[in-house]
Amino acid sequence: MGRYLMVDIGAGTMDLLCHDTDHDLHYKAVVRSPVRVLADEIRQTQGNLLVTGTEMGGGPVSQALIDRVKTADVVMSEQSAATIHHDVRRVTDHGIRVVDAAEADRLKHDPRFDHIRTGDIQPDRLRQLVGGFGVSFEFDTVAVCAQDHGAAPPGVSHLDFRHRMFTTVLDHNPVPQALLYRAEQVPTTLHRLSAIAHDAMALPTERVYVMDSGMAAILGASMDPLAVKTKRILILDIATSHTVGAAMEEGILCGFFEYHTKDITAALLDRLLRDLADGKLSHRQILAEGGHGAYRRHAFGYDSVQLILATGPRRTLAQASSLPITFGAPWGDNMMTGTVGLMEAVRMREGSPPITYL
């Protein structure tokens, strides 16, 4: 297979897995997410700010830019402005000026502005992190996962749009790895993943893949040694910003739900997991409850569940559950769930030999 770099970009952390299949060695790291690092860089500058680059995860970056408008001018290129919102008017309503690429290029030479670039892929930082492993910064394949709601058309909620993107693919091929895309095959409506794929192509690699982080986490958790030989499992990945639960039967995705982690309680998890297995969850119901949505394809029943496996940086929320939840660690590390999912999705796509993630 060769040398692989897997990158899971979350709201709180960025998780890296470097795998050398020729020597059966892997190296890993968990560091602060790009949005948190860039937000700090913004706060450390003073005065007027020019922002170029691509759409990336918002959150802290968006807030830092909105805060800066209170004391200085902020000018953003059209592509970078999508980090705050796809509707330019929602960006300008904050007092931020949005300009085309030509004007942004001109302002790069204006001494009145400090300049920063948005983007989930930070090449210099990745090079430094991988250099810390003591290995060269060149790969046969780079794969990156992140959450992308897509660019919904007018009148369609971003949650419904994301749901339709998933169900269109999963109804045809109900496995998490179906949402892995080669860089040149990313749907045009997935702006963030498209930007990641474009920037990752500039890294020293032959191939680039991107994937939704929730689907990567589901697949990664299913590769835990406790789960891989179990027929019917419930998977729970509680990440910094989002929580996903999934029902799987022999590698087939039977259903899933998504919630904001801030809204999760142990009692809610208990109900969601039971109803997921019993096929009682609906997309509309989860939206009405404040969640991100749900998918239902097949119900094998809660009484048939053989394992409930929890992963993710905030999985301690499940400690108070009344259900028999087991805490998983694919490849010996709870924080590698997403990167293991990426690795397995790429392995299957490329038809490479199986990997035991023990």
C-alpha positions in Angstrom: 0.0 0.0 0.0 2.7 2.6 1.0 2.7 5.6 3.2 -0.6 7.2 4.3 -1.5 10.4 6.2 -5.0 10.4 7.7 -6.3 13.7 9.2 -9.5 14.1 11.2 -10.4 17.8 11.5 -12.8 18.5 14.4 -14.0 21.5 16.3 -11.8 20.8 19.3 -8.9 18.7 18.0 -7.1 17.7 14.8 -6.1 14.0 14.9 -3.3 12.7 12.7 -2.4 9.1 11.8 0.6 8.4 9.7 0.7 4.7 8.6 3.5 3.0 6.8 2.1 -0.3 5.5 5.4 -1.5 4.1 7.0 -1.6 7.5 3.7 -2.1 9.5 4.3 1.1 11.6 2.0 3.9 12.5 2.5 7.2 14.3 -0.3 9.4 15.7 -0.9 12.8 17.3 -3.8 14.8 18.8 -3.5 18.6 18.6 -5.7 21.7 18.6 -8.0 22.0 15.7 -7.2 24.5 12.9 -10.2 26.7 13.8 -8.9 27.2 17.3 -5.3 27.9 16.2 -6.4 30.4 13.6 -8.8 32.1 16.0 -5.9 32.7 18.4 -3.9 34.1 15.5 -6.7 36.5 14.7 -6.9 37.7 18.3 -3.2 38.2 18.5 -3.2 40.7 15.6 -4.5 44.3 16.0 -6.0 46.8 13.6 -7.6 46.2 10.2 -7.7 42.7 8.8 -7.8 41.2 5.3 -9.0 37.6 5.1 -8.4 35.5 2.1 -8.4 31.7 1.6 -11.1 29.1 1.5 -14.2 28.1 3.5 -13.2 26.2 6.6 -14.9 25.3 9.9 -16.4 28.4 11.5 -17.0 28.6 15.2 -14.1 30.3 17.0 -12.8 31.8 13.7 -16.1 33.3 12.8 -16.5 34.7 16.3 -13.0 36.2 16.4 -13.7 38.0 13.1 -17.1 39.3 14.2 -15.5 40.6 17.4 -12.8 42.4 15.4 -15.3 44.4 13.5 -16.2 46.2 16.7 -12.7 47.9 16.8 -11.4 47.7 13.2 -12.2 47.1 9.5 -12.5 43.5 8.4 -12.4 42.7 4.7 -13.0 39.1 3.4 -12.7 37.5 0.0 -15.9 35.8 -1.2 -14.4 32.4 -0.7 -13.2 33.0 2.8 -16.5 34.7 3.8 -18.3 31.4 3.4 -16.6 30.4 6.6 -19.0 32.6 8.4 -22.1 32.0 6.2 -22.9 31.0 2.6 -25.3 34.0 2.4 -23.0 37.0 1.8 -25.7 39.3 3.3 -25.4 37.4 6.6 -21.7 38.2 6.6 -22.0 41.8 5.7 -24.7 42.3 8.3 -21.9 41.9 10.9 -20.1 44.9 9.4 -17.6 42.8 7.4 -16.9 43.9 3.8 -16.8 41.1 1.2 -14.8 41.7 -1.9 -14.0 39.8 -5.1 -10.6 38.1 -5.7 -9.1 41.0 -7.6 -9.8 43.5 -4.8 -8.6 41.0 -2.2 -5.3 40.7 -4.1 -4.9 44.4 -4.3 -5.4 44.8 -0.6 -2.7 42.3 0.2 -0.3 45.1 -0.6 -2.1 47.7 1.5 0.0 48.4 4.6 -3.2 49.3 6.5 -4.2 45.7 6.7 -2.8 42.6 8.3 -3.4 39.5 6.2 -4.5 36.0 7.3 -5.7 33.0 5.3 -8.6 30.7 6.2 -8.4 27.0 5.4 -8.6 23.7 7.3 -5.4 22.5 5.6 -2.4 24.3 7.2 0.6 22.8 5.2 3.4 24.3 7.3 1.8 23.1 10.5 1.2 19.6 9.1 4.8 19.4 8.0 6.0 20.4 11.4 3.7 17.9 13.1 4.7 15.0 10.9 8.3 16.0 11.2 7.9 15.5 14.9 7.2 11.8 14.1 10.7 11.6 12.6 9.4 10.6 9.2 9.5 12.4 5.9 6.6 14.5 4.8 5.6 12.7 1.6 2.8 10.2 1.1 1.2 7.9 -1.4 -2.2 8.9 -0.1 -3.6 11.7 2.1 -7.2 11.5 3.4 -9.0 14.1 5.4 -12.4 14.1 7.2 -14.5 17.1 8.4 -18.1 18.0 8.7 -19.7 19.8 5.8 -23.3 20.8 5.7 -23.1 21.6 2.0 -24.4 24.7 0.3 -28.2 24.4 0.4 -30.3 26.1 -2.3 -32.6 29.0 -1.2 -35.6 27.8 0.8 -33.9 24.5 1.9 -32.5 24.2 5.4 -28.8 23.1 5.7 -29.9 20.2 7.9 -32.4 18.9 5.4 -29.9 19.4 2.6 -27.1 17.5 4.4 -29.7 14.7 5.2 -30.6 14.4 1.5 -27.0 14.2 0.4 -26.4 11.4 2.8 -29.6 9.4 2.1 -29.2 9.7 -1.7 -25.8 7.9 -1.4 -26.8 5.5 1.5 -30.0 4.3 -0.1 -27.9 3.0 -3.0 -25.0 1.8 -1.0 -25.7 1.7 2.8 -22.1 1.7 4.1 -20.2 4.6 5.7 -17.3 4.3 3.2 -19.8 5.2 0.4 -19.3 8.8 1.5 -15.5 8.7 0.8 -14.6 10.9 -2.3 -11.5 11.2 -4.4 -10.4 14.8 -4.6 -11.7 15.2 -8.2 -15.0 13.6 -7.4 -16.3 15.7 -4.5 -19.8 17.0 -5.1 -19.7 20.7 -5.9 -22.3 21.4 -3.2 -19.8 20.3 -0.6 -17.8 23.5 -0.4 -15.8 22.8 2.7 -14.7 19.3 1.6 -14.0 20.7 -1.9 -11.7 23.3 -0.4 -10.0 20.7 1.8 -9.5 18.5 -1.2 -8.1 21.3 -3.3 -5.6 22.5 -0.6 -4.6 18.9 0.2 -3.7 18.3 -3.4 -0.8 20.8 -2.9 0.7 18.4 -0.3 3.4 15.9 -1.4 1.0 13.1 -2.2 -0.2 11.1 -5.2 -3.9 10.8 -4.1 -6.3 12.7 -1.9 -9.6 11.6 -0.4 -12.1 13.4 1.7 -15.0 12.1 3.9 -17.6 13.3 6.3 -16.2 13.0 9.8 -19.3 11.4 11.3 -19.3 8.6 8.7 -15.5 8.2 9.3 -16.1 7.9 13.0 -18.8 5.3 12.5 -16.6 3.2 10.3 -13.6 3.6 12.6 -15.5 2.6 15.7 -16.8 -0.5 13.9 -13.2 -1.6 13.4 -12.5 -1.7 17.1 -11.4 -5.3 18.0 -14.5 -5.7 20.2 -16.8 -4.7 17.4 -15.3 -6.2 14.2 -16.5 -9.7 14.8 -19.9 -8.7 16.3 -22.9 -9.0 14.1 -25.2 -6.3 15.5 -23.8 -3.2 17.1 -24.7 0.3 18.2 -22.0 2.9 17.8 -21.8 6.2 19.7 -19.2 8.8 18.8 -19.4 11.8 21.2 -17.2 14.5 19.7 -16.5 18.1 20.8 -19.2 19.6 18.7 -21.4 16.8 17.3 -22.5 13.4 18.5 -23.4 10.6 16.1 -25.1 7.3 16.9 -25.3 4.4 14.4 -26.8 1.0 14.1 -24.8 -1.5 12.1 -25.3 -5.1 11.1 -22.4 -7.0 9.6 -20.9 -3.8 8.2 -24.2 -2.4 6.8 -25.5 0.9 8.1 -29.0 0.4 9.4 -29.6 3.9 10.7 -28.0 6.8 12.5 -28.7 10.1 14.3 -26.8 13.3 14.8 -27.0 15.9 17.6 -25.1 18.8 18.9 -23.0 17.4 21.8 -24.0 20.4 24.0 -27.5 19.1 24.0 -26.7 15.5 24.9 -27.5 14.0 28.3 -27.2 10.4 29.4 -31.0 10.0 29.6 -31.3 11.3 26.0 -28.6 8.9 24.8 -30.4 6.0 26.4 -33.6 6.8 24.5 -32.0 7.6 21.2 -30.0 4.4 21.2 -33.0 2.2 22.1 -35.2 3.9 19.5 -32.5 3.8 16.9 -32.2 0.0 17.2 -36.0 -0.4 17.2 -36.4 1.8 14.1 -38.4 4.4 15.9 -36.3 7.5 15.0 -37.3 9.8 12.1 -35.5 12.7 10.6 -38.4 15.1 11.3 -38.6 14.0 14.9 -34.9 14.6 15.6 -35.0 18.0 13.9 -38.1 18.9 16.0 -36.1 17.9 19.2 -33.2 20.2 18.2 -31.0 17.5 16.7 -29.3 17.4 13.3 -31.4 14.6 11.9 -31.7 10.8 11.5 -31.7 8.1 8.9 -33.7 4.8 9.2 -33.2 1.9 6.8 -33.5 -1.3 8.8 -34.4 -2.1 12.4 -33.0 -5.2 14.1 -34.4 -4.4 17.5 -32.7 -3.3 20.7 -33.1 -6.8 22.2 -30.8 -8.1 19.3 -28.0 -5.6 20.1 -24.8 -7.5 21.0 -22.5 -4.5 21.7 -22.9 -0.8 22.4 -19.5 0.9 21.7 -18.7 4.5 22.6 -15.8 6.6 21.3 -15.0 10.3 21.0 -13.3 13.0 23.0 -16.4 13.6 25.2 -17.5 10.0 25.6 -17.5 10.4 29.4 -21.0 11.8 28.9 -22.0 8.2 28.4 -20.7 7.1 31.8 -24.1 7.9 33.4 -26.0 5.8 30.9 -28.2 3.0 32.2 -27.2 0.9 29.1 -24.3 -1.5 29.0 -22.0 0.8 27.1 -18.4 -0.4 26.3 -15.7 2.2 25.7 -13.8 1.4 22.5 -10.3 2.3 21.2 -9.6 1.3 17.6 -5.9 0.8 17.1 -5.5 1.3 20.9 -6.6 5.0 20.9 -10.1 6.4 21.4 -9.0 9.6 19.6 -8.0 7.7 16.5 -11.6 6.7 15.7 -12.0 9.1 12.7 -8.5 8.4 11.3 -9.0 4.7 11.5 -12.3 5.1 9.7 -10.5 7.1 7.0 -7.8 4.4 6.7 -10.3 1.6 6.4 -12.4 3.5 3.8 -9.3 4.2 1.7 -8.1 0.6 2.1 -11.4 -0.8 0.9 -11.5 1.7 -2.0 -8.1 0.8 -3.1 -8.6 -3.0 -2.7 -5.7 -3.3 -0.3 -5.1 -6.2 2.2 -7.1 -6.1 5.4 -5.6 -4.3 8.5 -6.2 -5.5 12.0 -6.7 -2.3 14.1 -5.5 -3.8 17.4 
